[in-house]
Amino acid sequence: MREIRRGTLQEKTFYEQVGGEETFRRLVHRFYEGVAEDPVLRAMYPEEDLGPAEERLTLFLIQYWGGPTTYSDNRGHPRLRMRHAPFTVDRAAHDAWLRHMRVAVDELGLTDVHREQLWNYLTYAAASMINTPD
């Protein structure tokens, strides 16, 4: 999608194309509703309240997809594998994470192209977090 801004032709970011912050907040909130009830994933969140984790993932995804850089401004480089290293991320955790994310993505009502682009990234990211063999 192209948009004219101040006399130049620019591509809209994925973040802008899918509805910006509201869309990512809806995605991550729905995802964490599933996490809260999942015995495999819930154990990975030491915080009593999942709110801080929800906010971190929301800000990370917003930044990754072309929105504000609040995540890095507050936390530095994402270093996803390092941040997940203290947790056992095996195939069961991977599958549970994707199961809840699939529900969240499907409920957004994105176009097929956007849904596929988002899903491709999420499946790649989930696979790259595995740090424990089955």
N, CA, C and O atoms as a GROMACS GRO file, in nm:
protein
  536
    1MET      N    1   0.085  -0.117   0.000
    1MET     CA    2   0.000   0.000   0.000
    1MET      C    3   0.090   0.123   0.000
    1MET      O    4   0.182   0.134   0.080
    2ARG      N    5   0.061   0.213  -0.090
    2ARG     CA    6   0.142   0.335  -0.099
    2ARG      C    7   0.059   0.455  -0.055
    2ARG      O    8  -0.063   0.459  -0.068
    3GLU      N    9   0.131   0.550  -0.003
    3GLU     CA   10   0.067   0.672   0.044
    3GLU      C   11   0.158   0.790   0.012
    3GLU      O   12   0.280   0.782   0.025
    4ILE      N   13   0.097   0.898  -0.031
    4ILE     CA   14   0.176   1.017  -0.059
    4ILE      C   15   0.188   1.098   0.070
    4ILE      O   16   0.087   1.133   0.132
    5ARG      N   17   0.312   1.127   0.108
    5ARG     CA   18   0.339   1.208   0.227
    5ARG      C   19   0.435   1.318   0.188
    5ARG      O   20   0.545   1.292   0.140
    6ARG      N   21   0.392   1.439   0.210
    6ARG     CA   22   0.476   1.556   0.183
    6ARG      C   23   0.545   1.548   0.047
    6ARG      O   24   0.664   1.574   0.035
    7GLY      N   25   0.468   1.511  -0.054
    7GLY     CA   26   0.519   1.512  -0.190
    7GLY      C   27   0.602   1.392  -0.229
    7GLY      O   28   0.654   1.388  -0.341
    8THR      N   29   0.616   1.293  -0.140
    8THR     CA   30   0.691   1.173  -0.176
    8THR      C   31   0.600   1.051  -0.164
    8THR      O   32   0.504   1.051  -0.086
    9LEU      N   33   0.631   0.951  -0.239
    9LEU     CA   34   0.557   0.827  -0.235
    9LEU      C   35   0.626   0.734  -0.136
    9LEU      O   36   0.744   0.703  -0.152
   10GLN      N   37   0.555   0.689  -0.033
   10GLN     CA   38   0.615   0.603   0.068
   10GLN      C   39   0.526   0.482   0.093
   10GLN      O   40   0.404   0.489   0.079
   11GLU      N   41   0.589   0.373   0.128
   11GLU     CA   42   0.516   0.254   0.168
   11GLU      C   43   0.467   0.270   0.311
   11GLU      O   44   0.539   0.319   0.397
   12LYS      N   45   0.344   0.228   0.335
   12LYS     CA   46   0.296   0.221   0.472
   12LYS      C   47   0.360   0.098   0.536
   12LYS      O   48   0.379  -0.004   0.470
   13THR      N   49   0.392   0.108   0.663
   13THR     CA   50   0.446  -0.008   0.734
   13THR      C   51   0.335  -0.110   0.757
   13THR      O   52   0.216  -0.077   0.752
   14PHE      N   53   0.374  -0.231   0.783
   14PHE     CA   54   0.278  -0.335   0.819
   14PHE      C   55   0.196  -0.288   0.940
   14PHE      O   56   0.074  -0.305   0.944
   15TYR      N   57   0.264  -0.229   1.036
   15TYR     CA   58   0.200  -0.175   1.156
   15TYR      C   59   0.086  -0.081   1.118
   15TYR      O   60  -0.024  -0.093   1.172
   16GLU      N   61   0.110   0.009   1.026
   16GLU     CA   62   0.007   0.104   0.981
   16GLU      C   63  -0.103   0.033   0.901
   16GLU      O   64  -0.221   0.062   0.918
   17GLN      N   65  -0.063  -0.059   0.816
   17GLN     CA   66  -0.160  -0.127   0.730
   17GLN      C   67  -0.263  -0.207   0.809
   17GLN      O   68  -0.378  -0.216   0.767
   18VAL      N   69  -0.222  -0.265   0.921
   18VAL     CA   70  -0.314  -0.351   0.996
   18VAL      C   71  -0.389  -0.280   1.108
   18VAL      O   72  -0.467  -0.343   1.179
   19GLY      N   73  -0.368  -0.150   1.124
   19GLY     CA   74  -0.445  -0.077   1.224
   19GLY      C   75  -0.367  -0.026   1.342
   19GLY      O   76  -0.426   0.025   1.437
   20GLY      N   77  -0.235  -0.038   1.338
   20GLY     CA   78  -0.152   0.023   1.440
   20GLY      C   79  -0.161  -0.041   1.577
   20GLY      O   80  -0.189  -0.160   1.591
   21GLU      N   81  -0.138   0.040   1.677
   21GLU     CA   82  -0.127  -0.006   1.815
   21GLU      C   83  -0.248  -0.087   1.861
   21GLU      O   84  -0.232  -0.189   1.927
   22GLU      N   85  -0.366  -0.042   1.827
   22GLU     CA   86  -0.487  -0.112   1.871
   22GLU      C   87  -0.486  -0.258   1.827
   22GLU      O   88  -0.522  -0.346   1.905
   23THR      N   89  -0.446  -0.284   1.705
   23THR     CA   90  -0.444  -0.421   1.653
   23THR      C   91  -0.346  -0.507   1.731
   23THR      O   92  -0.378  -0.620   1.766
   24PHE      N   93  -0.228  -0.454   1.758
   24PHE     CA   94  -0.128  -0.533   1.831
   24PHE      C   95  -0.168  -0.553   1.977
   24PHE      O   96  -0.140  -0.657   2.034
   25ARG      N   97  -0.232  -0.455   2.035
   25ARG     CA   98  -0.281  -0.472   2.173
   25ARG      C   99  -0.389  -0.580   2.178
   25ARG      O  100  -0.391  -0.661   2.271
   26ARG      N  101  -0.478  -0.581   2.081
   26ARG     CA  102  -0.582  -0.686   2.076
   26ARG      C  103  -0.520  -0.823   2.057
   26ARG      O  104  -0.558  -0.919   2.124
   27LEU      N  105  -0.423  -0.833   1.966
   27LEU     CA  106  -0.355  -0.960   1.940
   27LEU      C  107  -0.292  -1.015   2.067
   27LEU      O  108  -0.316  -1.130   2.105
   28VAL      N  109  -0.212  -0.934   2.131
   28VAL     CA  110  -0.135  -0.982   2.246
   28VAL      C  111  -0.226  -1.006   2.367
   28VAL      O  112  -0.203  -1.100   2.443
   29HIS      N  113  -0.326  -0.925   2.385
   29HIS     CA  114  -0.418  -0.946   2.496
   29HIS      C  115  -0.490  -1.080   2.481
   29HIS      O  116  -0.501  -1.157   2.577
   30ARG      N  117  -0.538  -1.108   2.362
   30ARG     CA  118  -0.608  -1.236   2.337
   30ARG      C  119  -0.512  -1.352   2.356
   30ARG      O  120  -0.549  -1.455   2.413
   31PHE      N  121  -0.389  -1.337   2.309
   31PHE     CA  122  -0.288  -1.440   2.327
   31PHE      C  123  -0.268  -1.470   2.477
   31PHE      O  124  -0.268  -1.586   2.516
   32TYR      N  125  -0.251  -1.368   2.558
   32TYR     CA  126  -0.225  -1.388   2.700
   32TYR      C  127  -0.347  -1.440   2.776
   32TYR      O  128  -0.332  -1.497   2.883
   33GLU      N  129  -0.465  -1.421   2.722
   33GLU     CA  130  -0.582  -1.488   2.783
   33GLU      C  131  -0.564  -1.639   2.774
   33GLU      O  132  -0.598  -1.711   2.868
   34GLY      N  133  -0.512  -1.686   2.663
   34GLY     CA  134  -0.483  -1.829   2.649
   34GLY      C  135  -0.369  -1.874   2.737
   34GLY      O  136  -0.376  -1.980   2.799
   35VAL      N  137  -0.263  -1.796   2.742
   35VAL     CA  138  -0.146  -1.828   2.823
   35VAL      C  139  -0.185  -1.843   2.970
   35VAL      O  140  -0.137  -1.933   3.039
   36ALA      N  141  -0.271  -1.757   3.018
   36ALA     CA  142  -0.311  -1.758   3.159
   36ALA      C  143  -0.372  -1.891   3.201
   36ALA      O  144  -0.364  -1.930   3.317
   37GLU      N  145  -0.434  -1.961   3.106
   37GLU     CA  146  -0.502  -2.087   3.136
   37GLU      C  147  -0.421  -2.209   3.092
   37GLU      O  148  -0.467  -2.322   3.107
   38ASP      N  149  -0.303  -2.189   3.038
   38ASP     CA  150  -0.224  -2.298   2.982
   38ASP      C  151  -0.118  -2.344   3.081
   38ASP      O  152  -0.029  -2.266   3.114
   39PRO      N  153  -0.124  -2.469   3.128
   39PRO     CA  154  -0.028  -2.515   3.228
   39PRO      C  155   0.117  -2.520   3.178
   39PRO      O  156   0.210  -2.502   3.257
   40VAL      N  157   0.138  -2.542   3.050
   40VAL     CA  158   0.273  -2.547   2.996
   40VAL      C  159   0.334  -2.408   2.993
   40VAL      O  160   0.448  -2.388   3.036
   41LEU      N  161   0.259  -2.312   2.942
   41LEU     CA  162   0.313  -2.177   2.925
   41LEU      C  163   0.309  -2.095   3.053
   41LEU      O  164   0.401  -2.017   3.080
   42ARG      N  165   0.206  -2.110   3.132
   42ARG     CA  166   0.190  -2.026   3.251
   42ARG      C  167   0.309  -2.038   3.344
   42ARG      O  168   0.347  -1.942   3.410
   43ALA      N  169   0.368  -2.156   3.349
   43ALA     CA  170   0.483  -2.179   3.437
   43ALA      C  171   0.605  -2.097   3.396
   43ALA      O  172   0.696  -2.078   3.477
   44MET      N  173   0.608  -2.048   3.274
   44MET     CA  174   0.722  -1.969   3.227
   44MET      C  175   0.714  -1.822   3.267
   44MET      O  176   0.807  -1.746   3.242
   45TYR      N  177   0.605  -1.783   3.326
   45TYR     CA  178   0.584  -1.643   3.361
   45TYR      C  179   0.586  -1.628   3.512
   45TYR      O  180   0.486  -1.653   3.578
   46PRO      N  181   0.700  -1.587   3.567
   46PRO     CA  182   0.713  -1.579   3.712
   46PRO      C  183   0.627  -1.471   3.776
   46PRO      O  184   0.600  -1.475   3.896
   47GLU      N  185   0.584  -1.374   3.697
   47GLU     CA  186   0.503  -1.267   3.753
   47GLU      C  187   0.363  -1.318   3.785
   47GLU      O  188   0.303  -1.392   3.707
   48GLU      N  189   0.311  -1.278   3.900
   48GLU     CA  190   0.175  -1.315   3.938
   48GLU      C  191   0.076  -1.263   3.836
   48GLU      O  192  -0.020  -1.331   3.799
   49ASP      N  193   0.099  -1.141   3.792
   49ASP     CA  194   0.015  -1.075   3.693
   49ASP      C  195   0.086  -1.082   3.559
   49ASP      O  196   0.203  -1.045   3.550
   50LEU      N  197   0.019  -1.128   3.457
   50LEU     CA  198   0.080  -1.138   3.325
   50LEU      C  199   0.092  -1.002   3.255
   50LEU      O  200   0.149  -0.994   3.146
   51GLY      N  201   0.040  -0.898   3.316
   51GLY     CA  202   0.040  -0.765   3.254
   51GLY      C  203   0.175  -0.717   3.205
   51GLY      O  204   0.184  -0.669   3.092
   52PRO      N  205   0.281  -0.727   3.285
   52PRO     CA  206   0.411  -0.680   3.237
   52PRO      C  207   0.460  -0.758   3.114
   52PRO      O  208   0.516  -0.698   3.021
   53ALA      N  209   0.440  -0.888   3.113
   53ALA     CA  210   0.481  -0.968   2.997
   53ALA      C  211   0.398  -0.930   2.875
   53ALA      O  212   0.450  -0.921   2.764
   54GLU      N  213   0.270  -0.908   2.896
   54GLU     CA  214   0.182  -0.868   2.786
   54GLU      C  215   0.228  -0.735   2.727
   54GLU      O  216   0.230  -0.718   2.605
   55GLU      N  217   0.263  -0.642   2.812
   55GLU     CA  218   0.308  -0.512   2.764
   55GLU      C  219   0.440  -0.524   2.687
   55GLU      O  220   0.457  -0.461   2.583
   56ARG      N  221   0.532  -0.605   2.737
   56ARG     CA  222   0.661  -0.621   2.668
   56ARG      C  223   0.640  -0.680   2.528
   56ARG      O  224   0.699  -0.632   2.432
   57LEU      N  225   0.559  -0.785   2.517
   57LEU     CA  226   0.536  -0.846   2.386
   57LEU      C  227   0.464  -0.749   2.293
   57LEU      O  228   0.496  -0.741   2.174
   58THR      N  229   0.369  -0.676   2.345
   58THR     CA  230   0.298  -0.577   2.263
   58THR      C  231   0.396  -0.475   2.207
   58THR      O  232   0.397  -0.449   2.086
   59LEU      N  233   0.478  -0.417   2.292
   59LEU     CA  234   0.573  -0.316   2.247
   59LEU      C  235   0.676  -0.373   2.150
   59LEU      O  236   0.717  -0.306   2.055
   60PHE      N  237   0.719  -0.497   2.175
   60PHE     CA  238   0.814  -0.560   2.084
   60PHE      C  239   0.752  -0.576   1.945
   60PHE      O  240   0.814  -0.540   1.845
   61LEU      N  241   0.631  -0.630   1.938
   61LEU     CA  242   0.568  -0.653   1.808
   61LEU      C  243   0.538  -0.521   1.737
   61LEU      O  244   0.554  -0.511   1.616
   62ILE      N  245   0.495  -0.422   1.811
   62ILE     CA  246   0.471  -0.289   1.752
   62ILE      C  247   0.599  -0.239   1.686
   62ILE      O  248   0.597  -0.193   1.572
   63GLN      N  249   0.709  -0.248   1.757
   63GLN     CA  250   0.836  -0.200   1.703
   63GLN      C  251   0.880  -0.286   1.585
   63GLN      O  252   0.922  -0.232   1.482
   64TYR      N  253   0.871  -0.416   1.597
   64TYR     CA  254   0.916  -0.506   1.491
   64TYR      C  255   0.843  -0.477   1.359
   64TYR      O  256   0.904  -0.481   1.252
   65TRP      N  257   0.715  -0.447   1.368
   65TRP     CA  258   0.633  -0.428   1.248
   65TRP      C  259   0.628  -0.284   1.201
   65TRP      O  260   0.548  -0.251   1.113
   66GLY      N  261   0.712  -0.197   1.255
   66GLY     CA  262   0.724  -0.062   1.200
   66GLY      C  263   0.662   0.049   1.280
   66GLY      O  264   0.652   0.162   1.232
   67GLY      N  265   0.619   0.020   1.402
   67GLY     CA  266   0.563   0.124   1.487
   67GLY      C  267   0.670   0.190   1.572
   67GLY      O  268   0.790   0.174   1.546
   68PRO      N  269   0.629   0.263   1.674
   68PRO     CA  270   0.723   0.332   1.762
   68PRO      C  271   0.826   0.238   1.824
   68PRO      O  272   0.799   0.119   1.842
   69THR      N  273   0.941   0.291   1.856
   69THR     CA  274   1.052   0.212   1.911
   69THR      C  275   1.053   0.210   2.064
   69THR      O  276   1.160   0.201   2.125
   70THR      N  277   0.938   0.218   2.124
   70THR     CA  278   0.927   0.222   2.270
   70THR      C  279   0.993   0.102   2.335
   70THR      O  280   1.055   0.115   2.441
   71TYR      N  281   0.981  -0.016   2.274
   71TYR     CA  282   1.041  -0.136   2.333
   71TYR      C  283   1.192  -0.115   2.352
   71TYR      O  284   1.243  -0.128   2.464
   72SER      N  285   1.262  -0.083   2.245
   72SER     CA  286   1.408  -0.065   2.254
   72SER      C  287   1.446   0.056   2.337
   72SER      O  288   1.547   0.055   2.407
   73ASP      N  289   1.365   0.161   2.331
   73ASP     CA  290   1.392   0.279   2.412
   73ASP      C  291   1.394   0.243   2.561
   73ASP      O  292   1.474   0.297   2.637
   74ASN      N  293   1.305   0.153   2.602
   74ASN     CA  294   1.293   0.115   2.742
   74ASN      C  295   1.379  -0.004   2.782
   74ASN      O  296   1.426  -0.011   2.896
   75ARG      N  297   1.400  -0.098   2.689
   75ARG     CA  298   1.464  -0.225   2.726
   75ARG      C  299   1.592  -0.255   2.650
   75ARG      O  300   1.659  -0.354   2.679
   76GLY      N  301   1.628  -0.173   2.553
   76GLY     CA  302   1.746  -0.201   2.473
   76GLY      C  303   1.715  -0.300   2.363
   76GLY      O  304   1.599  -0.323   2.329
   77HIS      N  305   1.820  -0.358   2.307
   77HIS     CA  306   1.804  -0.455   2.198
   77HIS      C  307   1.717  -0.572   2.245
   77HIS      O  308   1.731  -0.615   2.360
   78PRO      N  309   1.629  -0.623   2.160
   78PRO     CA  310   1.539  -0.731   2.203
   78PRO      C  311   1.608  -0.857   2.255
   78PRO      O  312   1.562  -0.914   2.354
   79ARG      N  313   1.717  -0.901   2.193
   79ARG     CA  314   1.790  -1.020   2.240
   79ARG      C  315   1.694  -1.132   2.281
   79ARG      O  316   1.700  -1.181   2.394
   80LEU      N  317   1.607  -1.171   2.191
   80LEU     CA  318   1.500  -1.265   2.225
   80LEU      C  319   1.551  -1.399   2.278
   80LEU      O  320   1.502  -1.448   2.380
   81ARG      N  321   1.648  -1.458   2.211
   81ARG     CA  322   1.697  -1.588   2.259
   81ARG      C  323   1.759  -1.575   2.398
   81ARG      O  324   1.738  -1.662   2.483
   82MET      N  325   1.834  -1.470   2.421
   82MET     CA  326   1.895  -1.451   2.552
   82MET      C  327   1.787  -1.433   2.659
   82MET      O  328   1.797  -1.491   2.768
   83ARG      N  329   1.687  -1.355   2.630
   83ARG     CA  330   1.582  -1.329   2.729
   83ARG      C  331   1.500  -1.455   2.761
   83ARG      O  332   1.443  -1.467   2.869
   84HIS      N  333   1.495  -1.549   2.666
   84HIS     CA  334   1.420  -1.672   2.689
   84HIS      C  335   1.507  -1.787   2.740
   84HIS      O  336   1.455  -1.892   2.777
   85ALA      N  337   1.638  -1.768   2.743
   85ALA     CA  338   1.731  -1.874   2.783
   85ALA      C  339   1.702  -1.933   2.922
   85ALA      O  340   1.721  -2.053   2.940
   86PRO      N  341   1.658  -1.854   3.020
   86PRO     CA  342   1.633  -1.913   3.152
   86PRO      C  343   1.515  -2.011   3.156
   86PRO      O  344   1.498  -2.082   3.254
   87PHE      N  345   1.436  -2.014   3.050
   87PHE     CA  346   1.316  -2.096   3.049
   87PHE      C  347   1.334  -2.218   2.959
   87PHE      O  348   1.403  -2.210   2.857
   88THR      N  349   1.273  -2.328   2.996
   88THR     CA  350   1.274  -2.447   2.912
   88THR      C  351   1.172  -2.427   2.802
   88THR      O  352   1.051  -2.430   2.826
   89VAL      N  353   1.222  -2.408   2.681
   89VAL     CA  354   1.134  -2.392   2.566
   89VAL      C  355   1.154  -2.515   2.478
   89VAL      O  356   1.250  -2.523   2.401
   90ASP      N  357   1.062  -2.609   2.491
   90ASP     CA  358   1.069  -2.732   2.413
   90ASP      C  359   0.958  -2.732   2.309
   90ASP      O  360   0.887  -2.633   2.293
   91ARG      N  361   0.942  -2.843   2.240
   91ARG     CA  362   0.840  -2.852   2.134
   91ARG      C  363   0.700  -2.833   2.193
   91ARG      O  364   0.614  -2.772   2.128
   92ALA      N  365   0.675  -2.882   2.313
   92ALA     CA  366   0.543  -2.865   2.374
   92ALA      C  367   0.513  -2.718   2.400
   92ALA      O  368   0.402  -2.671   2.375
   93ALA      N  369   0.612  -2.644   2.448
   93ALA     CA  370   0.594  -2.500   2.472
   93ALA      C  371   0.575  -2.427   2.339
   93ALA      O  372   0.489  -2.340   2.327
   94HIS      N  373   0.654  -2.463   2.241
   94HIS     CA  374   0.642  -2.407   2.106
   94HIS      C  375   0.500  -2.426   2.054
   94HIS      O  376   0.437  -2.332   2.006
   95ASP      N  377   0.451  -2.549   2.062
   95ASP     CA  378   0.319  -2.580   2.009
   95ASP      C  379   0.209  -2.506   2.086
   95ASP      O  380   0.114  -2.456   2.025
   96ALA      N  381   0.222  -2.499   2.216
   96ALA     CA  382   0.122  -2.428   2.297
   96ALA      C  383   0.123  -2.279   2.263
   96ALA      O  384   0.017  -2.217   2.250
   97TRP      N  385   0.242  -2.222   2.250
   97TRP     CA  386   0.254  -2.080   2.216
   97TRP      C  387   0.185  -2.051   2.083
   97TRP      O  388   0.108  -1.956   2.071
   98LEU      N  389   0.213  -2.134   1.984
   98LEU     CA  390   0.151  -2.114   1.853
   98LEU      C  391   0.001  -2.139   1.856
   98LEU      O  392  -0.074  -2.072   1.784
   99ARG      N  393  -0.044  -2.232   1.936
   99ARG     CA  394  -0.188  -2.260   1.945
   99ARG      C  395  -0.263  -2.135   1.994
   99ARG      O  396  -0.366  -2.098   1.937
  100HIS      N  397  -0.211  -2.071   2.098
  100HIS     CA  398  -0.277  -1.950   2.150
  100HIS      C  399  -0.260  -1.832   2.056
  100HIS      O  400  -0.350  -1.749   2.043
  101MET      N  401  -0.146  -1.824   1.992
  101MET     CA  402  -0.124  -1.714   1.898
  101MET      C  403  -0.212  -1.731   1.774
  101MET      O  404  -0.259  -1.632   1.718
  102ARG      N  405  -0.236  -1.855   1.732
  102ARG     CA  406  -0.322  -1.879   1.616
  102ARG      C  407  -0.463  -1.826   1.642
  102ARG      O  408  -0.523  -1.762   1.556
  103VAL      N  409  -0.516  -1.854   1.760
  103VAL     CA  410  -0.648  -1.803   1.798
  103VAL      C  411  -0.648  -1.650   1.793
  103VAL      O  412  -0.739  -1.589   1.738
  104ALA      N  413  -0.547  -1.591   1.851
  104ALA     CA  414  -0.538  -1.445   1.857
  104ALA      C  415  -0.528  -1.384   1.718
  104ALA      O  416  -0.596  -1.286   1.688
  105VAL      N  417  -0.446  -1.440   1.632
  105VAL     CA  418  -0.430  -1.390   1.496
  105VAL      C  419  -0.561  -1.403   1.420
  105VAL      O  420  -0.604  -1.310   1.353
  106ASP      N  421  -0.624  -1.518   1.430
  106ASP     CA  422  -0.748  -1.540   1.355
  106ASP      C  423  -0.859  -1.445   1.397
  106ASP      O  424  -0.943  -1.408   1.315
  107GLU      N  425  -0.860  -1.406   1.523
  107GLU     CA  426  -0.965  -1.316   1.572
  107GLU      C  427  -0.945  -1.171   1.529
  107GLU      O  428  -1.035  -1.089   1.547
  108LEU      N  429  -0.829  -1.138   1.474
  108LEU     CA  430  -0.804  -1.000   1.432
  108LEU      C  431  -0.881  -0.960   1.308
  108LEU      O  432  -0.909  -0.842   1.287
  109GLY      N  433  -0.917  -1.056   1.225
  109GLY     CA  434  -0.988  -1.024   1.101
  109GLY      C  435  -0.902  -0.956   0.997
  109GLY      O  436  -0.950  -0.871   0.922
  110LEU      N  437  -0.774  -0.992   0.992
  110LEU     CA  438  -0.683  -0.933   0.895
  110LEU      C  439  -0.711  -0.987   0.755
  110LEU      O  440  -0.778  -1.089   0.739
  111THR      N  441  -0.661  -0.917   0.655
  111THR     CA  442  -0.669  -0.969   0.519
  111THR      C  443  -0.585  -1.097   0.514
  111THR      O  444  -0.500  -1.120   0.600
  112ASP      N  445  -0.609  -1.179   0.414
  112ASP     CA  446  -0.533  -1.303   0.400
  112ASP      C  447  -0.383  -1.275   0.390
  112ASP      O  448  -0.302  -1.345   0.450
  113VAL      N  449  -0.347  -1.173   0.314
  113VAL     CA  450  -0.206  -1.139   0.296
  113VAL      C  451  -0.142  -1.098   0.428
  113VAL      O  452  -0.033  -1.144   0.461
  114HIS      N  453  -0.208  -1.013   0.503
  114HIS     CA  454  -0.153  -0.969   0.631
  114HIS      C  455  -0.149  -1.083   0.732
  114HIS      O  456  -0.051  -1.099   0.806
  115ARG      N  457  -0.255  -1.163   0.735
  115ARG     CA  458  -0.259  -1.275   0.829
  115ARG      C  459  -0.144  -1.372   0.799
  115ARG      O  460  -0.077  -1.419   0.892
  116GLU      N  461  -0.121  -1.401   0.672
  116GLU     CA  462  -0.013  -1.492   0.635
  116GLU      C  463   0.124  -1.434   0.670
  116GLU      O  464   0.211  -1.505   0.719
  117GLN      N  465   0.144  -1.306   0.644
  117GLN     CA  466   0.272  -1.243   0.674
  117GLN      C  467   0.299  -1.245   0.824
  117GLN      O  468   0.410  -1.278   0.866
  118LEU      N  469   0.200  -1.212   0.903
  118LEU     CA  470   0.214  -1.214   1.048
  118LEU      C  471   0.240  -1.356   1.097
  118LEU      O  472   0.329  -1.378   1.179
  119TRP      N  473   0.162  -1.451   1.047
  119TRP     CA  474   0.175  -1.589   1.091
  119TRP      C  475   0.311  -1.648   1.054
  119TRP      O  476   0.370  -1.722   1.133
  120ASN      N  477   0.360  -1.615   0.936
  120ASN     CA  478   0.492  -1.665   0.896
  120ASN      C  479   0.599  -1.617   0.993
  120ASN      O  480   0.688  -1.694   1.031
  121TYR      N  481   0.592  -1.491   1.032
  121TYR     CA  482   0.689  -1.440   1.129
  121TYR      C  483   0.675  -1.511   1.263
  121TYR      O  484   0.775  -1.553   1.322
  122LEU      N  485   0.553  -1.525   1.311
  122LEU     CA  486   0.531  -1.586   1.443
  122LEU      C  487   0.578  -1.730   1.447
  122LEU      O  488   0.634  -1.773   1.548
  123THR      N  489   0.555  -1.806   1.342
  123THR     CA  490   0.601  -1.945   1.341
  123THR      C  491   0.754  -1.952   1.338
  123THR      O  492   0.815  -2.036   1.403
  124TYR      N  493   0.815  -1.861   1.262
  124TYR     CA  494   0.962  -1.853   1.260
  124TYR      C  495   1.015  -1.818   1.399
  124TYR      O  496   1.109  -1.881   1.449
  125ALA      N  497   0.956  -1.717   1.460
  125ALA     CA  498   1.002  -1.672   1.592
  125ALA      C  499   0.985  -1.783   1.696
  125ALA      O  500   1.074  -1.805   1.777
  126ALA      N  501   0.873  -1.852   1.693
  126ALA     CA  502   0.849  -1.961   1.789
  126ALA      C  503   0.953  -2.072   1.772
  126ALA      O  504   1.005  -2.123   1.871
  127ALA      N  505   0.983  -2.108   1.649
  127ALA     CA  506   1.082  -2.213   1.624
  127ALA      C  507   1.220  -2.170   1.672
  127ALA      O  508   1.296  -2.253   1.723
  128SER      N  509   1.253  -2.045   1.658
  128SER     CA  510   1.386  -1.998   1.696
  128SER      C  511   1.404  -1.989   1.849
  128SER      O  512   1.516  -1.975   1.896
  129MET      N  513   1.296  -1.995   1.924
  129MET     CA  514   1.305  -1.988   2.069
  129MET      C  515   1.328  -2.124   2.135
  129MET      O  516   1.362  -2.130   2.253
  130ILE      N  517   1.310  -2.232   2.059
  130ILE     CA  518   1.329  -2.365   2.117
  130ILE      C  519   1.474  -2.377   2.162
  130ILE      O  520   1.568  -2.354   2.084
  131ASN      N  521   1.491  -2.414   2.290
  131ASN     CA  522   1.627  -2.426   2.345
  131ASN      C  523   1.648  -2.557   2.419
  131ASN      O  524   1.752  -2.576   2.483
  132THR      N  525   1.550  -2.647   2.411
  132THR     CA  526   1.558  -2.774   2.481
  132THR      C  527   1.508  -2.884   2.389
  132THR      O  528   1.397  -2.875   2.336
  133PRO      N  529   1.588  -2.989   2.368
  133PRO     CA  530   1.541  -3.099   2.281
  133PRO      C  531   1.425  -3.174   2.345
  133PRO      O  532   1.407  -3.173   2.467
  134ASP      N  533   1.348  -3.236   2.261
  134ASP     CA  534   1.234  -3.316   2.311
  134ASP      C  535   1.280  -3.436   2.390
  134ASP      O  536   1.198  -3.514   2.439
   0.00000   0.00000   0.00000
